Structure formats: structure tokens, C-alpha cells
Amino acid sequence: MKRVTMKDVAQAAGVSVTTVSHVINATRHVDSATRARVLETIEQLGYLPNSIARSLRSGKTRIVALIVPDASNPFFADVARQIENIGYQQGYSVILCNSDNDPAKQSNYINTLLAQQVDGVIFISAGGAPEDLIHFSERGIPVVVADRDVPLDLADVVLLNNEQAGYDATQHLIELGHTRIACITGPNYLSPSMQRVEGFRRALREHQIPCAPEMILPGDFRFQSGETVITRLLAYQSPPTAVFVLNDMMAIGAMTAIRKHGLNVPADISIVGFDDIEIASAVTPALTTVAQPIGEMARHTTRLLISRLQGHQEDAKKRIVLSARLVIRDSTAARKERDA
């Protein structure tokens, strides 16, 4: 089947090829009647603009990439959905790249994106090292890093005040009377995990509660690691009466393992998660957690990137820090007297 060209549209609509081009690319005013006739002809003929040729002429693809470390994690899935929606509303297509927390896979995606000449990138790194960002910087491709902290000479940054969020979650457990509090962390090379642990330690320190090294154990932000790590904690001679878990998926895994051991949440052990993913309020008991401002994070990252792409943001790189909110539900309760 012969490909419909812009010339075919022009002939059928009784206008010049230049007029068709202006209608498609919105590069000059075309009176409403002519514009309507051209658009109707485009639909009738099934004309599809040649995006490759158009990008070669303009130097822009109107394609941006979003790199996430784990697309199966509901937190990143929600962030990706909202970023895609905002990008679409602004006329940009968003390519989702899932690195699976694998720096090698992440690097391969970066090479592909450079070859595809994407206009910009929203980056949630699988690792703490900023080297991969240098490749975009050298090509003049704007980057906004979300949920990670990197030097501002490489990218704009939108992130959470993770240290304060970790403090608030731990403070809640302390106010309930808990003094044997454990923490299930994420990978130690990720800045959000490290900062949440710093907040955890600060809260304990301010209340003069010992922070035993064996009470801080690493997970990988996935359901199974929550089960595995809580099982280790429950095997201690003096197990914790409360646990701060650095994301909701691990927290839900921990609650599952606690039930398998014949114990109850929060009667025997209180659990606080992090993220406030949709399922957090649906599990039993409903999970007390730290809510990340996902919508706000998506809006800031996407609009900041598009602003740079459209030349509206020429000043120094920005670092936007957002605040979290503790959502108290049913998975935390006051410490029993017999646990004192």
C-alpha cells in the first residue's frame, strides 16, 4: 500500500504543501476553515507525519525517557504513570526504561537513549554513582534526577527530605513507648535509604535509646526480603517490639512472616512502612506508613524538564526538596507493659 504523503494531503485539500506543514507543526496561523479542511483530509487519507524527518529538521524528537530501578514496585509504577500523563498533556512521548536495579542494564539503556537522540531524561538511578549522567551532560541533554541526590552540575534534582521522614517514623514508635526498635533498610548505596536510616538513628539518639548494630539489617526493597529479614529479627533472644521498614513492599512481607510465626501486628510487634502505596491501606492490619508526595514529585520533575527543553529555564540547576507525611493506621500500637 502506497504511503500517504503531505503532498497527497495538500492536493486533496486544495491547499499548498506549506499550508499542510503549518497545520501539522503549528508553525504559523492558518485560518480556521482551512485548518479544519486539512485536518479532515488528514483523517480521511490516514496520513501519518514522518516523525523521523520532522525531528531531523527541528533537532527535536519530543521524546523523553524515564529510567526507573524497578517497574514492578508500585511506588515507581505510580510515579511513572503520573509522569507519562503530564508528559502526554504537554505533547511529549515518554519512554519507560526499567533497569531492574542493575547498573549494567542501566548503562545499556543510556547508550540506547543517546543513540535515539531523546530530548531529555528523568532519571531514578539504580545506583548512587553519577557517572552515567555525564554522558547526557556532554551531549547537552537535560536531565532531572528524582528520588536520588546528585551534584547539581549534572542535573536538576527533585527529592524527598528522607532524613526527616525517617526521624518522624521512628519518633512515632518512640511516642508509643517502644525502645527495642529495629530498622529494615534498603540497599546501603542508595541515598534515600541511607538518609532514612540517619533519621532513624537521630530519633533514637535524641531519646537516649541504644542503637544496636544488629537491629539495623539490609533488605532490597522487595516483598521477599521483608519476610527474610524479619525472620532473623524474630529469632533474637530479645526481638524488637517495633520495626521501621524502609518501604511498604518489605513492610507487607514482614507482616506476612510475623503472622506465619504465630504473632500479631500490632499486638506483638508494631510495623511502620514507607511510600504509602495503594495496597498499604488495603492489607490487614492497614499499614502505618510514611506517604511520599508522588503527585508533587511527578509534577516537579516533568515540568522542570519540559521547561528546560522549551528554553524557559536557563538559570542554574535546581534542587527541590519535598516533605513526607506520616499516615497512622492500624499496624502500630502502644508497647505492652510486659515488653518494658
C-alpha positions in Angstrom: 0.0 0.0 0.0 1.4 3.4 -1.0 2.3 5.7 1.8 0.2 8.8 2.0 2.4 11.9 1.8 2.0 15.6 2.7 1.7 16.3 -1.0 -1.3 14.0 -1.3 -3.0 15.8 1.6 -2.3 19.2 0.0 -3.8 18.1 -3.4 -6.9 16.5 -1.8 -7.5 19.6 0.5 -6.8 22.1 -2.3 -4.0 23.9 -0.4 -0.3 24.1 -0.7 2.1 21.7 0.9 3.4 24.6 3.0 -0.1 25.2 4.5 -0.4 21.5 5.4 3.0 21.7 7.1 1.9 24.7 9.1 -1.2 23.0 10.3 0.6 19.8 11.3 3.5 21.6 13.1 1.6 24.7 14.3 4.4 26.9 12.9 2.1 29.6 11.5 -1.5 30.8 11.9 -3.9 29.1 9.4 -7.5 30.3 9.2 -9.9 28.0 11.0 -11.8 26.9 7.9 -8.7 25.9 6.0 -7.2 24.2 9.1 -10.4 22.2 9.6 -10.3 21.1 5.9 -6.7 20.0 6.2 -7.3 18.1 9.4 -10.4 16.4 7.9 -8.3 15.4 4.8 -5.5 14.0 7.0 -8.1 11.8 8.8 -9.7 10.6 5.6 -6.5 9.7 3.9 -4.9 8.2 7.1 -1.8 10.4 6.8 0.9 9.8 9.4 3.5 12.5 9.8 7.1 11.3 9.3 8.4 11.9 12.8 12.0 11.0 11.9 12.1 13.5 9.1 10.5 16.1 11.3 12.9 15.5 14.1 15.9 15.9 11.7 14.6 19.2 10.6 13.8 20.6 14.0 16.5 18.8 16.0 13.8 17.7 18.5 12.1 14.3 18.8 9.6 15.3 21.5 10.5 12.1 23.2 11.7 12.0 26.8 12.9 8.9 28.7 12.1 7.8 32.3 14.6 5.4 33.8 13.4 3.6 37.0 15.1 0.9 39.1 12.1 -1.4 39.5 9.0 -1.0 37.4 7.3 -3.8 39.4 7.5 -1.7 42.5 4.1 0.1 43.0 5.8 3.3 44.1 7.8 3.6 40.8 4.9 2.4 38.8 2.7 5.2 40.2 5.5 7.8 39.6 5.9 6.5 36.0 2.2 6.7 35.3 1.9 10.3 36.5 5.0 11.4 34.7 3.7 9.8 31.5 0.3 11.6 31.9 1.9 15.0 32.4 4.3 14.5 29.5 1.5 13.4 27.2 -0.5 16.5 28.1 2.5 18.7 27.2 2.9 16.9 23.8 5.8 14.6 24.8 6.0 10.8 24.5 7.6 9.1 27.5 9.8 6.0 27.1 9.9 3.8 30.2 13.2 2.1 30.8 13.4 -0.5 33.7 16.9 -1.0 35.0 16.0 -3.8 37.4 18.4 -2.3 39.9 21.2 -3.4 37.5 23.8 -0.8 36.8 25.0 -2.6 33.7 21.4 -2.7 32.3 21.1 0.9 33.2 24.2 1.8 31.2 22.9 -0.1 28.2 19.7 1.8 28.3 21.6 5.1 28.5 23.6 4.1 25.3 20.3 3.3 23.5 18.7 6.6 24.6 21.8 8.6 23.4 21.6 6.8 20.0 17.8 7.6 19.8 18.6 11.2 20.5 15.9 11.7 23.1 15.2 15.3 24.1 15.5 14.8 27.8 15.7 12.3 30.7 14.0 11.8 34.0 16.4 9.6 36.0 15.8 7.4 39.1 19.2 5.7 39.4 19.8 2.0 40.1 23.0 3.1 41.9 24.5 6.0 43.8 27.3 6.9 41.3 26.6 9.8 39.0 28.9 8.7 36.1 26.1 7.8 33.8 24.7 11.4 33.9 27.9 12.7 32.5 27.1 11.2 29.1 23.9 13.2 28.9 25.6 16.4 30.1 28.3 16.0 27.4 25.5 15.8 24.7 23.6 18.8 26.1 20.6 16.6 27.0 18.7 18.0 30.1 18.3 15.6 33.0 16.2 15.7 36.1 17.0 13.2 38.8 14.2 12.2 41.0 14.4 10.4 44.4 18.2 10.5 44.4 20.7 13.1 45.3 23.4 14.0 42.8 25.7 17.0 42.2 23.7 19.9 40.7 26.3 20.5 37.9 25.0 17.3 36.4 21.2 17.6 36.7 18.3 19.2 38.4 17.2 17.2 41.4 13.8 16.6 43.0 13.8 14.5 46.1 12.3 13.9 49.5 13.6 15.0 52.8 14.3 11.4 53.7 16.2 12.1 56.8 13.3 13.9 58.4 10.9 11.3 57.2 12.9 8.6 58.8 13.0 10.6 62.0 9.2 11.1 62.0 8.5 7.4 61.6 10.8 6.5 64.4 9.6 9.2 66.6 6.0 7.8 66.2 7.2 4.4 67.5 9.1 6.0 70.4 6.0 8.0 71.4 4.1 4.7 71.6 6.6 3.6 74.2 8.8 1.3 72.1 12.5 1.2 73.0 13.6 -2.0 71.2 13.2 -0.7 67.6 14.7 -2.3 64.6 15.1 -1.0 61.1 15.0 -2.9 57.8 16.9 -0.8 55.3 17.2 -0.7 51.5 20.5 -1.1 49.7 23.1 0.9 51.5 24.5 2.5 48.4 21.2 4.4 47.7 20.9 7.9 49.2 17.2 7.6 50.2 17.9 4.5 52.2 21.0 6.0 53.9 19.2 9.2 54.8 16.1 7.4 56.2 18.5 5.4 58.5 20.2 8.7 59.5 16.8 10.0 60.7 16.1 6.7 62.5 19.4 7.0 64.3 18.8 10.7 65.2 15.4 9.9 66.8 16.9 7.1 68.9 19.9 9.3 69.9 17.7 12.2 71.0 15.7 9.9 73.3 18.9 8.2 74.5 17.8 4.8 73.2 20.7 2.5 72.3 21.0 1.7 68.6 22.5 -1.8 68.4 24.1 -2.7 65.1 22.2 -6.0 64.9 18.9 -4.1 64.9 19.7 -2.5 61.5 19.5 -5.1 58.8 19.5 -4.5 55.0 16.8 -5.6 52.6 16.4 -5.0 48.8 13.0 -3.1 48.8 11.2 -6.3 47.7 8.5 -8.3 49.5 10.6 -11.4 50.0 13.4 -9.6 51.7 10.9 -8.2 54.2 10.0 -11.8 55.1 13.6 -12.9 55.3 14.9 -10.1 57.5 12.0 -10.0 60.0 12.5 -13.8 60.5 16.1 -13.0 61.5 14.9 -10.3 63.9 12.3 -12.5 65.5 15.0 -15.2 66.2 16.8 -12.8 68.5 16.7 -13.6 72.3 15.2 -10.1 72.7 13.4 -9.4 69.5 12.2 -5.9 68.7 8.8 -4.7 69.7 8.6 -2.4 66.7 10.3 -2.2 63.3 10.7 0.7 60.9 10.8 -0.7 57.3 12.1 1.5 54.6 9.4 0.7 52.0 5.9 -0.7 52.0 6.6 -3.8 50.0 9.1 -5.1 52.6 6.8 -4.0 55.4 4.0 -6.1 54.0 6.4 -9.0 53.6 7.4 -8.5 57.2 3.8 -8.6 58.4 3.2 -11.8 56.4 6.2 -13.5 58.1 5.1 -12.3 61.6 1.7 -14.0 61.1 3.4 -17.2 59.9 5.3 -17.2 63.3 2.0 -17.1 65.2 2.4 -13.5 66.2 0.2 -10.5 65.6 0.6 -7.0 64.3 0.5 -4.7 66.2 -0.2 -6.6 69.4 3.2 -8.3 69.4 5.1 -6.1 67.1 4.4 -2.7 65.5 5.3 -2.0 61.9 5.9 1.3 60.0 6.4 1.2 56.3 7.4 3.9 53.7 5.8 5.1 50.5 2.1 4.7 51.1 1.5 2.6 48.0 -2.2 1.9 47.3 -2.2 -1.6 48.9 -0.9 -0.2 52.2 -4.4 0.8 53.2 -5.9 -2.5 52.0 -3.8 -5.0 53.9 -4.9 -6.3 57.3 -4.0 -4.6 59.5 -3.8 -1.4 57.5 -0.2 -0.2 57.3 1.1 2.8 59.2 3.5 4.4 56.7 5.3 7.5 55.5 3.5 8.9 52.5 5.7 10.2 49.7 4.2 13.1 47.7 4.1 11.1 44.5 2.0 13.5 42.5 4.1 16.5 43.6 7.3 14.7 42.7 6.0 13.8 39.3 4.8 17.3 38.6 8.0 19.0 39.6 10.3 16.5 37.7 8.3 16.6 34.5 7.6 20.3 34.4 11.1 21.2 35.3 12.4 19.0 32.4 9.9 20.4 29.9 10.7 23.9 31.0 14.4 23.3 30.2 13.5 21.7 26.9 11.4 24.7 25.8 14.1 27.2 26.9 12.1 28.7 29.7 14.6 27.5 32.4 18.1 28.8 31.6 19.4 29.5 35.1 21.3 27.3 37.5 20.2 23.8 38.2 17.5 23.5 40.9 17.3 21.2 43.9 13.7 20.8 45.1 13.2 19.0 48.5 9.7 17.8 49.3 8.2 16.8 52.6 6.7 13.5 53.5 3.6 12.8 55.8 3.2 10.1 58.4 -0.1 8.2 57.9 -1.0 6.4 61.1 -3.2 3.3 60.6 -3.6 0.0 62.4 -0.1 -1.6 62.3 1.3 0.4 65.2 0.2 0.4 68.8 1.5 1.2 72.3 4.1 -1.2 73.7 2.7 -3.7 76.1 3.7 -3.4 79.7 5.2 -6.9 79.7 7.6 -5.7 77.0 9.0 -3.0 79.2 
